[in-house]
Amino acid sequence: MLPLAQKRILITRSRQQASDLAARLSALGADPILIPTIDIAPPESFAALDEAIVHLDRFDWLLFTSANAVQAFRDRSPSLTLPLKLRMAVIGPSTARAAGEAGLSISHIPPKAVAESLSETLIPHLRPGSRVLLVRAATARDHLPETLTAAGAQVTIAAAYRTIIPEGSTAALEELFHDPARYPDAVTFTSSSTATNLVALLEAAHLTLPPEIIRVSIGPITTQTLRDLNLPPHLESLEATIPSLAAALEGYFHPSGN
């Protein structure tokens, strides 16, 4: 029997990004339930990103903190030929994979897929006054730009996308949690936004997350958000990646292959 056979797993990722996790869980025998709590939308304005793309030769480093940021950069760039002096850093494996698929050459990737690890390992490579272009979501944690600025870098932030609460998810959650017999066995959280937005959607439907459902976090930042929401996770991935998240579920429901 497959390790996650008959396990119903709620995936709260955006529709654009849910397929990889759903496919991995299905391969393990699970029944994925896709109810996105975030959706990816264009920023209010692409002006900052477009201006930065035109003047890439002004920057020493180009930083991407998500695959969505890479995709937006790719879509807005007339050419993906970067200035020779421009070095590129990404926050983790999924972002690196997106950059590679776009034909971009990565100079730096931190050991852990969090802003703290990226800033800590990037700072030794920066010169005083290094000009850094940070392509990210319109709303994001400020640890990375603040830390790099404190280290002497000149950081330009360019919004590449924003996350919104998708329409239809409230009704889908109402249907899912109408009957306890249909409750999922676990729910996965792949970002802080998926956690905060799920709580908001449940509140809008006058629901709460049943405590018996196993809460699974992709990493320490998401874990802290869940704790702040009084929903501490039962599991946290060893690495902030989709394969590691799937492995955490497999290890919980099918320990030691039993």
Secondary structure, DSSP 4 states (H G I P E B T S, - for coil): --TTTT-EEEE-S-TTTHHHHHHHHHHTT-EEEE--S-EEE--S--HHHHHHHHTGGG-SEEEE-SHHHHHHHHHH-S-----TT-EEEESSHHHHHHHHHTTPPPSB--SSSSHHHHHHHHGGGPPTT-EEEEEEESS--SHHHHHHHHTT-EEEEEEEEEEEPPTTHHHHHHHHTS-GGG--SEEEE-SHHHHHHHHHHHHHTT----TTSEEEESSHHHHHHHHHTT---SEE-SSSSHHHHHHHHHHHHSGGG-
